[in-house]
Amino acid sequence: MEVSVKCSVANCKYYSHLECTAEAIEINCDDTSMLASDSMETCCDTFTPVESREEIPEE
């Protein structure tokens, strides 16, 4: 099953034109619990910053 994941973090190495291109995505709570009340309490642990400014894609 192919899934499209929207992303707006332009300095992530998996970012491409408002989409995530990672083969797998790991989302976790910001703390050690397994419960979140809203999206602000979650984070994408797949995020990997690009090495340099030249690698950040242009829109």
C-alpha positions in Angstrom: 0.0 0.0 0.0 1.4 3.4 -1.0 0.8 6.2 1.4 1.4 9.9 0.8 2.7 11.9 3.9 2.6 15.7 3.8 5.6 17.5 5.2 6.7 21.1 5.4 10.1 20.7 7.0 12.3 21.8 4.1 15.6 21.1 5.9 14.9 17.3 6.3 16.7 15.0 3.9 13.4 13.2 3.2 11.6 16.3 2.2 10.5 16.7 -1.5 8.0 19.2 -2.7 5.8 19.2 0.5 6.0 15.4 0.8 8.0 12.9 2.9 10.0 10.4 0.8 11.2 8.2 3.7 10.6 4.5 3.2 9.3 4.3 6.9 8.3 7.0 9.3 8.5 6.9 13.1 6.2 9.2 15.0 6.5 9.3 18.8 5.1 11.3 21.8 7.3 14.2 22.9 7.6 12.6 26.4 8.0 9.0 27.4 4.3 8.3 27.5 2.4 6.5 24.8 -0.5 9.0 24.8 -0.9 12.4 23.1 -3.7 14.8 23.5 -3.1 16.6 20.2 -0.5 16.7 17.3 1.6 19.3 19.2 2.5 16.5 21.7 4.0 14.3 18.9 7.2 14.5 16.8 8.6 12.9 13.7 11.7 10.9 14.8 12.5 10.1 11.1 13.6 13.8 10.7 17.2 13.9 9.5 18.6 17.4 8.8 20.3 18.0 5.5 24.1 18.4 5.6 24.3 21.9 4.1 22.2 24.8 2.9 22.9 23.8 -0.7 21.0 20.6 -0.1 17.7 22.3 1.0 15.3 22.0 -2.0 13.8 25.1 -3.5 10.0 25.4 -3.9 
